[in-house]
Amino acid sequence: DCTSLAEIVIPDSVTSIGSSAFESCTSLSKVKLSNNLTIIEERTFYDCTSLAEIVIPDSVTEIRTRSYYNDNGAFSGCTSLSKVKLSNNLAKIGMYTFSDCTSLKDITIPDSVTSIDGSAFSGCTSLSKVNLPKKLTTIDGGIFRDCTSLKEIVIPDSVTSIGGSAFSGCTSLAEIDIPDSVTSIGGDSFSGCTSLAEIVIPDSVTSIGR
């Protein structure tokens, strides 16, 4: 744990960074990533509590989480992270990638993204606005769990399933429109959504979990 490291510039000669490379560098506030980086591995910047902004270059196609354990995301626990610019060529956001990034207020996910894995934004308590990509097919389990500031979200017509606990604990969520493309809704998807007064489930839905 390099707790005194405050700034790092990763040269363009670097194409890969190993998992946990900068984990718990709690003073790290500024990072410049290589323009030839293709994958950001799990826990790369985990618990970098001073990191306030990150620009992910267009060379990156995946933010990866290999294991299914809690808080293994690349930026999990970056509690000061408030600005994120994602790669325009990003295809996949792994599990827990931005979990517990409690200062993150909004994020635009580019339309290149086709997969966002479970709990990717769970515990982002300041997150109030999210633009989901047009090619997304699944809203995975727990993806926005306990995002207590999230007030509304537009689900694109490409989505066919909403996973379990996807929006559980979103206490400010007052409005949601489920498109006719959705065929299944997982258990506890909207549990604890105490501000949600009405929800219309389309006729396309054939399965609702317990």
For each residue, the residues with C-beta under 8 A, 3 or more apart:
1: 23 24 25 26
2: 5 22 25 28
3: 24 25 26 27
4: 27
5: 2 8 22 25 27 28
6: 27 28 29 30 50
7: 28 29 30 31
8: 5 22 28 30 31 32
9: 32
10: 14 17 31 32 33 34 37
11: 14 34
12: 34 35 36
13: 34 36
14: 10 11 17 34 36 37
15: 34 36 37 38
16: 37 38 39 41
17: 10 14 21 37 40 41 44
18: 21 41 44
19: 41 42 43 44 66
20: 23 41 42 43 44 46
21: 17 18 41 44
22: 2 5 8 25 28 31 44 45 48
23: 1 20 43 44 45 46 47 48
24: 1 3 46 47 48
25: 1 2 3 5 22 28 45 48
26: 1 3 47 48 49 50
27: 3 4 5 6 50
28: 2 5 6 7 8 22 25 31 45 48 50 51
29: 6 7 50 51 52 80
30: 6 7 8 51 53
31: 7 8 10 22 28 45 51 54
32: 8 9 10 55
33: 10 37 54 55 56 57 60
34: 10 11 12 13 14 15 37 57 59
35: 12 57 58 59
36: 12 13 14 15 59
37: 10 14 15 16 17 33 34 40 57 59 60
38: 15 16 59 60 61 62
39: 16 60 61 62 63 64
40: 17 37 44 56 60 62 63 64 74
41: 16 17 18 19 20 21 44 64 66 74
42: 19 20 46 64 65 66 67 72 73 74 94
43: 19 20 23 46 72 73 74 76
44: 17 18 19 20 21 22 23 40 41 74 75
45: 22 23 25 28 31 48 51 54 74 75 78
46: 20 23 24 42 43 71 72 73 74 75 76 77 78
47: 23 24 26 76 77 78
48: 22 23 24 25 26 28 45 51 75 77 78
49: 26 77 78 79 80
50: 6 26 27 28 29 80
51: 28 29 30 31 45 48 54 75 78 80 81
52: 29 80 81 82 83 103
53: 30 81 82 83 84
54: 31 33 45 51 75 81 83 84 85
55: 32 33 85
56: 33 40 60 63 84 85 86 87 90
57: 33 34 35 37 60 87
58: 35 87 88 89
59: 34 35 36 37 38 87 89
60: 33 37 38 39 40 56 57 63 87 89 90
61: 38 39 87 89 90 91 92
62: 38 39 40 90 91 92 94
63: 39 40 56 60 73 74 90 92 93 94 97
64: 39 40 41 42 74 92 94
65: 42 72 73 74 94 95 96 97 117
66: 19 41 42 72
67: 42 72
68: 72 95
69: 72
70: 96 99 119
71: 46 76 77 96 99 100
72: 42 43 46 65 66 67 68 69 76 95 96
73: 42 43 46 63 65 76 94 95 96 97 98 99 119 120
74: 40 41 42 43 44 45 46 63 64 65 94 97
75: 44 45 46 48 51 54 78 81 84 97 98 101
76: 43 46 47 71 72 73 96 97 98 99 100 101
77: 46 47 48 49 71 99 100 101
78: 45 46 47 48 49 51 75 81 98 101
79: 49 100 101 102 103
80: 29 49 50 51 52 103
81: 51 52 53 54 75 78 84 98 101 103 104
82: 52 53 103 104 105 126
83: 52 53 54
84: 53 54 56 75 81 98 104 107
85: 54 55 56
86: 56 90 107 108 109 110 113
87: 56 57 58 59 60 61 90 110 112
88: 58 110 112
89: 58 59 60 61 110 112
90: 56 60 61 62 63 86 87 93 110 112 113
91: 61 62 112 113 114 115
92: 61 62 63 64 113 114 115 116 117
93: 63 90 97 109 113 115 116 117 120
94: 42 62 63 64 65 73 74 97 117 120
95: 65 68 72 73 117 118 119 120
96: 65 70 71 72 73 76 99 118 119 120 122
97: 63 65 73 74 75 76 93 94 117 120 121
98: 73 75 76 78 81 84 101 104 107 120 121 124
99: 70 71 73 76 77 96 119 120 121 122 123 124
100: 71 76 77 79 122 123 124
101: 75 76 77 78 79 81 98 104 121 123 124
102: 79 123 124 125 126
103: 52 79 80 81 82 126
104: 81 82 84 98 101 107 121 124 126 127
105: 82 126 127 128 129 149
106: 127 128 129 130
107: 84 86 98 104 121 127 129 130 131
108: 86 131
109: 86 93 113 116 130 131 132 133
110: 86 87 88 89 90 113 133
111: 133 134 135
112: 87 88 89 90 91 133 135
113: 86 90 91 92 93 109 110 116 133 135 136
114: 91 92 133 135 136 137
115: 91 92 93 136 137 138
116: 92 93 109 113 120 136 138 139 140 143
117: 65 92 93 94 95 97 120 140 143
118: 95 96 140 141 142 143 163
119: 70 73 95 96 99 122 140 141 142 143 145
120: 73 93 94 95 96 97 98 99 116 117 140 143
121: 97 98 99 101 104 107 124 127 130 143 144 147
122: 96 99 100 119 142 143 144 145 146 147
123: 99 100 101 102 145 146 147
124: 98 99 100 101 102 104 121 127 144 147
125: 102 146 147 148 149
126: 82 102 103 104 105 149
127: 104 105 106 107 121 124 130 144 147 149 150
128: 105 106 149 150 151 172
129: 105 106 107 150 151
130: 106 107 109 121 127 144 150 153
131: 107 108 109 154
132: 109 136 139 153 154 155 156 159
133: 109 110 111 112 113 114 136 156
134: 111 156 157 158
135: 111 112 113 114 156 158
136: 113 114 115 116 132 133 139 156 158 159
137: 114 115 158 159 160 161
138: 115 116 159 160 161 163
139: 116 132 136 143 155 159 161 162 163 166
140: 116 117 118 119 120 143 163 166
141: 118 119 163 164 165 166 186
142: 118 119 122 145 163 164 165 166 168
143: 116 117 118 119 120 121 122 139 140 163 166
144: 121 122 124 127 130 147 150 153 166 167 170
145: 119 122 123 142 165 166 167 168 169 170
146: 122 123 125 168 169 170
147: 121 122 123 124 125 127 144 150 167 169 170
148: 125 169 170 171 172
149: 105 125 126 127 128 172
150: 127 128 129 130 144 147 153 167 170 172 173
151: 128 129 172 173 174 175 195
152: 173 174 175 176
153: 130 132 144 150 167 173 176
154: 131 132 177
155: 132 139 159 162 176 177 178 179 182
156: 132 133 134 135 136 159 179
157: 134 179 180 181
158: 134 135 136 137 181
159: 132 136 137 138 139 155 156 162 179 181 182
160: 137 138 181 182 183 184
161: 137 138 139 182 183 184 185 186
162: 139 155 159 166 178 182 184 185 186 189
163: 118 138 139 140 141 142 143 166 186 189
164: 141 142 186 187 188 189 209
165: 141 142 145 168 186 187 188 189 191
166: 139 140 141 142 143 144 145 162 163 186 189
167: 144 145 147 150 153 170 173 176 189 190 193
168: 142 145 146 165 188 189 190 191 192 193
169: 145 146 147 148 191 192 193
170: 144 145 146 147 148 150 167 173 190 192 193 196
171: 148 192 193 194 195
172: 128 148 149 150 151 195
173: 150 151 152 153 167 170 176 190 193 195 196
174: 151 152 195 196 197
175: 151 152 196
176: 152 153 155 167 173 190 196 199
177: 154 155 200
178: 155 162 182 185 199 200 201 202 205
179: 155 156 157 159 182 202
180: 157 202 203 204
181: 157 158 159 160 204
182: 155 159 160 161 162 178 179 185 202 204 205
183: 160 161 204 205 206 207
184: 160 161 162 205 206 207 208 209
185: 161 162 178 182 189 201 205 207 208 209
186: 141 161 162 163 164 165 166 189 209
187: 164 165 208 209 210
188: 164 165 168 191 209
189: 162 163 164 165 166 167 168 185 186 209
190: 167 168 170 173 176 193 196 199
191: 165 168 169 188
192: 168 169 170 171
193: 167 168 169 170 171 173 190 196
194: 171
195: 151 171 172 173 174
196: 170 173 174 175 176 190 193 199
197: 174
198:
199: 176 178 190 196
200: 177 178
201: 178 185 205 208
202: 178 179 180 182 205
203: 180
204: 180 181 182 183
205: 178 182 183 184 185 201 202 208
206: 183 184
207: 183 184 185
208: 184 185 187 201 205
209: 164 184 185 186 187 188 189
210: 187
